[in-house]
Amino acid sequence: MRVFVTGASGHIGSALVPELLSAGHEVVGLARSDASAAKLTAAGARVRRGDLRDLDGLREAAAGADGVIHLAFDHEAMTAGDFASAGDTDLAVVRAFGEALAGTGKPLVGTSGTAIIAGLGLDRAGTEDDVLPGGYRVDSENELIAYADRGIRTSVVRLPPTVHSSLDKHGFLTVLIAAARKAGRSGYLGDGANRWPAVHTLDAARAYRLALEKAPAGSRLHVVDDEGVPVRVIAETIGRHLGLPTESIPADRAEAHFGFLARFAGLDIPTSSARTRQVLDWKPEHPGLLADLGQGHYFEAE
């Protein structure tokens, strides 16, 4: 299968490209810089130059592929706190892919996050059946799922807040570690009992490949290994590795300490992946979050 991948040179993309190639697929990766293009070429993928705002180019690339995996997101806008702009860009990309693939029966795998489930205020672990009517990232998810009625084999991978491995250079864990170094203390909000689900990058990459190959049309998928790790425990682990105290951060200091991550730091979002494991025949094989932190690679350089 010839697969067009956005975000192909990024954190998860750098694991997904070899995953797809080793399974016999051809990969065409979107690259907006020379460095990204060189990385993709070295990995054995073909390069499509462009970015998320080149909607005509994205339509053309999707139309020429046998399937699409959409990983990229406007993280620059998100980390600057402009969540609305980041969400709007993603929705425009999803719509461009929908226009290009309508009626083809080809697979289109999109990306969302388990954090959106926090908006439901559940008193249990979130499942793949939990859906919101709209909102940040939710609009793209719902739009993509609806394309199943337009002859596209769509699926959406909901990723946990912490996708971890030595490939992670800009994710939530690296933000927490950087914040701890800057403040001289590792922090959490409240009592830190709120839980974040997690998954290893390599396990996530395999789930994306399986979704491309066999996810039923209209599937929401939870690519989660650890159902929920208390954020206080994550902060304590970070503090121990950095030799720093671990403290509760007052709510009125959350943004100063966590930056854009303050929006997520207090979320309690335990998440089940039982259905996804069954549908994809997917079983995580790599270290869990705390075990991965224990390997020390997150703390090797400041």
HUTACOR-V36833 format. One record per residue. N is the residue number from 1. RES is the residue in three letters. OMEGA is omega in whole degrees, -180 to 180 (none if undefined). Layout:
{{N,RES,OMEGA} {N,RES,OMEGA}}
This chain:
{{1,MET,175} {2,ARG,-171} {3,VAL,174} {4,PHE,-175} {5,VAL,169} {6,THR,-177} {7,GLY,-172} {8,ALA,-179} {9,SER,-178} {10,GLY,-176} {11,HIS,-178} {12,ILE,179} {13,GLY,-179} {14,SER,173} {15,ALA,-178} {16,LEU,-178} {17,VAL,177} {18,PRO,176} {19,GLU,180} {20,LEU,-178} {21,LEU,-179} {22,SER,177} {23,ALA,175} {24,GLY,179} {25,HIS,171} {26,GLU,-176} {27,VAL,170} {28,VAL,-175} {29,GLY,176} {30,LEU,180} {31,ALA,179} {32,ARG,-180} {33,SER,177} {34,ASP,-179} {35,ALA,179} {36,SER,179} {37,ALA,180} {38,ALA,179} {39,LYS,180} {40,LEU,179} {41,THR,179} {42,ALA,-180} {43,ALA,179} {44,GLY,180} {45,ALA,170} {46,ARG,-173} {47,VAL,170} {48,ARG,-180} {49,ARG,180} {50,GLY,178} {51,ASP,-174} {52,LEU,179} {53,ARG,177} {54,ASP,-173} {55,LEU,178} {56,ASP,178} {57,GLY,179} {58,LEU,177} {59,ARG,-179} {60,GLU,180} {61,ALA,180} {62,ALA,-179} {63,ALA,-179} {64,GLY,-179} {65,ALA,175} {66,ASP,179} {67,GLY,-178} {68,VAL,170} {69,ILE,-177} {70,HIS,180} {71,LEU,-170} {72,ALA,178} {73,PHE,-180} {74,ASP,-178} {75,HIS,179} {76,GLU,178} {77,ALA,-178} {78,MET,-178} {79,THR,175} {80,ALA,179} {81,GLY,-180} {82,ASP,-177} {83,PHE,-179} {84,ALA,180} {85,SER,180} {86,ALA,179} {87,GLY,179} {88,ASP,178} {89,THR,-180} {90,ASP,180} {91,LEU,178} {92,ALA,178} {93,VAL,179} {94,VAL,180} {95,ARG,177} {96,ALA,179} {97,PHE,179} {98,GLY,178} {99,GLU,-177} {100,ALA,-171} {101,LEU,-177} {102,ALA,177} {103,GLY,-176} {104,THR,-175} {105,GLY,-178} {106,LYS,179} {107,PRO,174} {108,LEU,-178} {109,VAL,179} {110,GLY,-176} {111,THR,174} {112,SER,-179} {113,GLY,178} {114,THR,-179} {115,ALA,-180} {116,ILE,-177} {117,ILE,180} {118,ALA,-180} {119,GLY,-180} {120,LEU,179} {121,GLY,-176} {122,LEU,174} {123,ASP,-179} {124,ARG,176} {125,ALA,179} {126,GLY,179} {127,THR,180} {128,GLU,179} {129,ASP,-177} {130,ASP,-173} {131,VAL,175} {132,LEU,-178} {133,PRO,-179} {134,GLY,179} {135,GLY,-179} {136,TYR,-177} {137,ARG,179} {138,VAL,-179} {139,ASP,179} {140,SER,180} {141,GLU,-178} {142,ASN,178} {143,GLU,-178} {144,LEU,179} {145,ILE,-180} {146,ALA,-180} {147,TYR,175} {148,ALA,178} {149,ASP,179} {150,ARG,175} {151,GLY,175} {152,ILE,179} {153,ARG,-174} {154,THR,170} {155,SER,179} {156,VAL,175} {157,VAL,172} {158,ARG,-180} {159,LEU,174} {160,PRO,180} {161,PRO,-177} {162,THR,170} {163,VAL,-164} {164,HIS,173} {165,SER,177} {166,SER,177} {167,LEU,-176} {168,ASP,180} {169,LYS,-175} {170,HIS,-176} {171,GLY,-175} {172,PHE,180} {173,LEU,180} {174,THR,177} {175,VAL,178} {176,LEU,-180} {177,ILE,179} {178,ALA,179} {179,ALA,179} {180,ALA,179} {181,ARG,-178} {182,LYS,-176} {183,ALA,-176} {184,GLY,177} {185,ARG,178} {186,SER,-170} {187,GLY,173} {188,TYR,179} {189,LEU,177} {190,GLY,178} {191,ASP,177} {192,GLY,-179} {193,ALA,178} {194,ASN,-170} {195,ARG,173} {196,TRP,171} {197,PRO,-177} {198,ALA,175} {199,VAL,176} {200,HIS,-178} {201,THR,-176} {202,LEU,176} {203,ASP,177} {204,ALA,-180} {205,ALA,179} {206,ARG,179} {207,ALA,177} {208,TYR,179} {209,ARG,179} {210,LEU,177} {211,ALA,177} {212,LEU,-173} {213,GLU,-171} {214,LYS,179} {215,ALA,177} {216,PRO,180} {217,ALA,178} {218,GLY,-176} {219,SER,165} {220,ARG,-172} {221,LEU,176} {222,HIS,-180} {223,VAL,-171} {224,VAL,173} {225,ASP,175} {226,ASP,-178} {227,GLU,179} {228,GLY,178} {229,VAL,180} {230,PRO,-177} {231,VAL,176} {232,ARG,180} {233,VAL,176} {234,ILE,-179} {235,ALA,179} {236,GLU,179} {237,THR,177} {238,ILE,180} {239,GLY,-180} {240,ARG,180} {241,HIS,-179} {242,LEU,-177} {243,GLY,-177} {244,LEU,175} {245,PRO,177} {246,THR,-174} {247,GLU,172} {248,SER,180} {249,ILE,178} {250,PRO,-177} {251,ALA,-178} {252,ASP,176} {253,ARG,-174} {254,ALA,-177} {255,GLU,179} {256,ALA,-178} {257,HIS,-171} {258,PHE,-175} {259,GLY,-179} {260,PHE,-177} {261,LEU,178} {262,ALA,180} {263,ARG,-174} {264,PHE,-169} {265,ALA,-178} {266,GLY,-177} {267,LEU,173} {268,ASP,-171} {269,ILE,174} {270,PRO,-170} {271,THR,176} {272,SER,175} {273,SER,-174} {274,ALA,-178} {275,ARG,-179} {276,THR,179} {277,ARG,-179} {278,GLN,-176} {279,VAL,-176} {280,LEU,-171} {281,ASP,-175} {282,TRP,178} {283,LYS,179} {284,PRO,-176} {285,GLU,-173} {286,HIS,-174} {287,PRO,174} {288,GLY,-173} {289,LEU,-176} {290,LEU,177} {291,ALA,180} {292,ASP,175} {293,LEU,-179} {294,GLY,179} {295,GLN,171} {296,GLY,-174} {297,HIS,177} {298,TYR,-171} {299,PHE,-174} {300,GLU,-179} {301,ALA,179} {302,GLU,none}}
